[in-house]
Amino acid sequence: MNYNNYPTLSGALNELKQKGYTEDFNLKENCIVCSTRSLELKPEEFYIDEVHRFEGMSNPDDNSVIYAISTSHGVKGVLVDAYGAYAEAITPEMAKKLRA
């Protein structure tokens, strides 16, 4: 798993798009979802290739993390999620996958 430093969230998203991470994933309790492809992926069906954390300098509400994800279905995309107080409630299996 790669950890790159990008100064901004939008810069990271643009760079990842150029690398082929073109789909948007959404986090659910026990899976991630790609609505444009009607995919619902369990933790064992996707890989986290890169992780990028962004911390709000003046506002902790701005904390977020970007996951560059590839799937066993050949799909590549990103998952943008808050962390801290606004983090989603997820199963232990999903939490383990996202922290790996």
C-alpha positions as CSV (number, residue, x, y, z in Angstrom):
1,M,0.0,0.0,0.0
2,N,1.4,3.4,-1.0
3,Y,1.2,6.6,1.1
4,N,1.8,9.7,-0.9
5,N,1.8,13.3,0.3
6,Y,-0.6,15.6,-1.6
7,P,-1.1,19.1,-0.3
8,T,-4.9,19.1,-1.1
9,L,-7.7,16.6,-1.3
10,S,-8.6,17.8,-4.8
11,G,-5.0,17.4,-5.9
12,A,-4.9,13.8,-4.7
13,L,-8.3,13.1,-6.5
14,N,-7.0,14.6,-9.8
15,E,-3.7,12.6,-9.6
16,L,-5.5,9.3,-8.8
17,K,-8.0,9.9,-11.7
18,Q,-4.9,10.2,-14.0
19,K,-3.7,6.9,-12.6
20,G,-7.0,5.2,-13.6
21,Y,-9.0,5.5,-10.4
22,T,-12.1,6.8,-12.1
23,E,-15.0,5.4,-10.2
24,D,-16.5,6.7,-6.9
25,F,-17.1,4.3,-4.1
26,N,-19.4,4.9,-1.1
27,L,-19.0,3.3,2.3
28,K,-21.8,1.2,3.7
29,E,-21.8,-0.6,7.0
30,N,-20.4,-3.9,5.7
31,C,-19.3,-3.1,2.1
32,I,-18.4,-0.4,-0.4
33,V,-20.7,0.4,-3.3
34,C,-20.1,1.7,-6.8
35,S,-23.5,2.8,-8.0
36,T,-22.5,3.6,-11.6
37,R,-21.6,-0.1,-12.0
38,S,-24.2,-1.5,-9.6
39,L,-21.4,-3.2,-7.5
40,E,-21.6,-4.0,-3.9
41,L,-18.2,-5.2,-2.7
42,K,-17.4,-7.1,0.6
43,P,-13.9,-6.5,2.2
44,E,-12.5,-9.6,0.5
45,E,-13.5,-8.3,-3.0
46,F,-11.4,-5.1,-3.0
47,Y,-7.8,-4.0,-2.4
48,I,-6.6,-0.7,-1.0
49,D,-3.7,0.5,-3.1
50,E,-3.1,3.9,-1.6
51,V,-4.2,5.9,1.4
52,H,-4.1,9.7,1.8
53,R,-5.1,11.5,5.0
54,F,-6.0,15.2,5.2
55,E,-6.4,17.0,8.4
56,G,-8.2,20.3,8.7
57,M,-5.7,22.8,10.1
58,S,-8.3,25.1,11.6
59,N,-11.3,22.8,11.8
60,P,-11.1,19.2,12.9
61,D,-14.4,18.6,11.0
62,D,-12.4,18.8,7.8
63,N,-10.5,15.5,8.5
64,S,-10.8,13.1,5.7
65,V,-9.1,10.1,4.1
66,I,-9.0,9.0,0.4
67,Y,-8.6,5.3,-0.4
68,A,-7.4,4.3,-3.9
69,I,-9.2,1.0,-4.5
70,S,-9.0,-1.7,-7.0
71,T,-11.4,-4.6,-7.2
72,S,-11.4,-8.3,-8.1
73,H,-13.8,-7.1,-10.9
74,G,-11.1,-5.0,-12.5
75,V,-12.7,-1.7,-11.4
76,K,-10.5,1.1,-10.0
77,G,-11.8,4.1,-8.0
78,V,-11.7,6.2,-4.9
79,L,-13.5,6.2,-1.6
80,V,-13.4,9.5,0.3
81,D,-14.4,9.2,3.9
82,A,-14.4,11.4,7.1
83,Y,-12.6,10.2,10.1
84,G,-12.9,11.2,13.7
85,A,-16.3,12.4,15.0
86,Y,-18.0,12.1,11.6
87,A,-16.7,8.6,10.7
88,E,-19.3,6.1,9.4
89,A,-20.4,3.2,11.6
90,I,-19.0,0.1,10.0
91,T,-18.6,-3.6,10.8
92,P,-15.3,-4.8,12.4
93,E,-14.4,-6.5,9.1
94,M,-14.7,-3.3,7.2
95,A,-12.8,-1.4,9.9
96,K,-10.0,-4.0,9.7
97,K,-9.8,-3.7,5.9
98,L,-9.7,0.1,5.9
99,R,-7.0,0.2,8.6
100,A,-4.8,-2.5,7.0
